[in-house]
Amino acid sequence: MTATVADFMTRDPITVQPQTPLTEAVRILADKHISGLPVVNEAGQLVGVISETDLMWRESGVPNPPPYIQVLDSFIYLENPARYEKELHKALGETVAEVMTAKPLTIAADRPLPEAARLFNDRKVHRLFVVAGDQQVVGVLTRGDIIRAMAQGA
């Protein structure tokens, strides 16, 4: 019998809401020694993830504006200015909503563990949020959980 996500996921993970102050989310990550938190709305539905990667923008400071050239009265950006605006917003954010990544990758608890491993590999993510029903977070599966499963011969 193939192991499933439910066999190795962490159940009932700590969550934050979009309006949670960023300082509180940072404190939870540091105190619990975890690298990411699911962000849920008032109904408990997954709306995003706040991770160490998202927080690096804050610590690294305001990014440089994208390079451009000016021709007469027009500006031609050499990089996408929308990316700069997103990075700037993350660097200056005060709440989880302002810094989080929306629409994180999810998986159902009954899916086989090899399917989760493929998602980790293909999508280059560090965690999968396990959802049930109407996007209700019931667990989290990390790359470390896959390694633990391998060590147990699952």
C-alpha positions as CSV (number, residue, x, y, z in Angstrom):
1,M,0.0,0.0,0.0
2,T,1.3,3.4,-1.0
3,A,1.8,6.0,1.8
4,T,-0.4,9.1,1.5
5,V,0.0,12.7,2.4
6,A,-2.1,12.2,5.5
7,D,0.4,9.6,6.8
8,F,3.2,12.2,7.1
9,M,1.7,15.7,7.2
10,T,1.7,17.9,10.2
11,R,-2.0,18.2,11.3
12,D,-3.7,21.4,12.3
13,P,-0.8,23.8,11.5
14,I,-0.5,27.3,13.1
15,T,-2.2,29.8,10.8
16,V,-2.3,33.6,10.5
17,Q,-4.8,35.9,8.9
18,P,-4.2,38.6,6.3
19,Q,-4.6,41.4,8.8
20,T,-2.1,39.9,11.2
21,P,0.8,42.3,11.9
22,L,3.9,41.2,10.1
23,T,5.9,41.4,13.4
24,E,3.6,38.8,14.9
25,A,4.0,36.4,12.0
26,V,7.8,36.8,12.1
27,R,7.8,36.1,15.9
28,I,5.7,32.9,15.3
29,L,8.1,31.7,12.5
30,A,11.1,32.3,14.8
31,D,9.7,30.9,18.0
32,K,8.3,27.7,16.3
33,H,11.4,27.2,14.1
34,I,9.2,27.0,10.9
35,S,9.8,28.5,7.5
36,G,6.2,29.3,6.4
37,L,2.7,29.8,7.7
38,P,-0.6,29.4,5.9
39,V,-2.7,32.5,5.7
40,V,-6.4,31.9,6.1
41,N,-9.5,34.2,5.9
42,E,-12.2,34.4,8.6
43,A,-13.8,31.3,7.2
44,G,-10.6,29.3,7.6
45,Q,-10.0,29.1,3.9
46,L,-6.4,29.2,2.5
47,V,-5.7,32.5,0.8
48,G,-1.9,32.6,0.9
49,V,1.4,31.8,2.5
50,I,3.9,33.9,4.4
51,S,7.3,32.4,4.1
52,E,11.0,33.2,4.8
53,T,11.3,34.1,1.1
54,D,8.6,36.7,1.4
55,L,10.2,38.2,4.4
56,M,13.7,38.6,2.7
57,W,12.3,41.5,0.8
58,R,11.6,43.4,4.0
59,E,15.1,42.8,5.4
60,S,16.9,43.4,2.2
61,G,15.4,46.9,1.8
62,V,13.7,48.8,-0.9
63,P,14.8,47.5,-4.3
64,N,16.3,49.7,-7.0
65,P,13.8,50.9,-9.7
66,P,13.9,49.1,-13.0
67,P,16.4,50.4,-15.6
68,Y,14.9,52.5,-18.4
69,I,15.8,54.6,-21.4
70,Q,14.1,57.9,-22.2
71,V,13.2,58.7,-25.8
72,L,11.8,62.1,-26.1
73,D,8.9,62.2,-23.6
74,S,8.6,58.4,-23.3
75,F,10.1,55.9,-20.9
76,I,11.0,52.5,-22.1
77,Y,11.5,50.1,-19.2
78,L,14.2,47.4,-19.7
79,E,12.6,45.3,-16.9
80,N,8.9,44.9,-16.0
81,P,8.0,47.8,-13.7
82,A,5.1,45.7,-12.2
83,R,7.8,43.4,-10.6
84,Y,9.4,46.4,-9.0
85,E,6.1,47.6,-7.6
86,K,5.5,44.1,-6.2
87,E,9.0,44.0,-4.6
88,L,8.6,47.5,-3.2
89,H,5.2,46.6,-1.7
90,K,6.7,43.5,0.0
91,A,9.7,45.5,1.3
92,L,7.4,48.1,2.9
93,G,4.5,45.9,4.0
94,E,3.2,46.0,7.6
95,T,0.6,43.2,7.5
96,V,0.7,39.6,6.3
97,A,-1.6,40.5,3.4
98,E,0.9,43.0,2.1
99,V,3.8,40.5,2.0
100,M,2.3,37.1,1.5
101,T,2.3,35.0,-1.6
102,A,-1.3,34.4,-2.8
103,K,-2.5,31.1,-4.1
104,P,0.0,28.6,-2.6
105,L,0.2,25.1,-3.9
106,T,-2.1,22.6,-2.2
107,I,-2.7,18.9,-2.1
108,A,-5.5,16.7,-0.7
109,A,-4.7,14.4,2.3
110,D,-5.6,11.2,0.4
111,R,-3.1,11.8,-2.4
112,P,-0.1,9.3,-2.7
113,L,3.2,10.6,-1.3
114,P,5.0,10.1,-4.6
115,E,2.6,12.7,-6.2
116,A,3.5,15.2,-3.5
117,A,7.2,14.5,-4.1
118,R,6.7,15.2,-7.8
119,L,5.0,18.5,-6.9
120,F,7.9,19.5,-4.7
121,N,10.4,18.7,-7.4
122,D,8.5,20.1,-10.4
123,R,7.2,23.3,-8.7
124,K,10.3,24.0,-6.6
125,V,8.3,24.7,-3.4
126,H,9.3,23.9,0.2
127,R,5.8,23.1,1.6
128,L,2.4,21.9,0.4
129,F,-0.7,22.9,2.3
130,V,-3.1,20.1,2.7
131,V,-6.7,21.2,2.2
132,A,-10.1,19.6,2.5
133,G,-13.5,20.7,1.4
134,D,-13.7,24.4,0.6
135,Q,-9.9,25.1,0.9
136,Q,-9.9,24.4,4.7
137,V,-6.3,23.9,5.8
138,V,-6.0,20.5,7.6
139,G,-2.2,20.1,7.4
140,V,1.1,20.9,5.9
141,L,3.6,18.6,4.2
142,T,7.2,19.7,3.9
143,R,10.2,18.3,2.0
144,G,11.5,17.1,5.3
145,D,8.3,14.9,5.7
146,I,9.1,13.2,2.4
147,I,12.7,12.5,3.6
148,R,11.2,11.1,6.9
149,A,8.9,8.9,4.8
150,M,11.9,7.6,2.8
151,A,13.8,6.8,6.0
152,Q,10.9,4.8,7.2
153,G,10.7,2.9,4.0
154,A,7.3,4.3,3.0
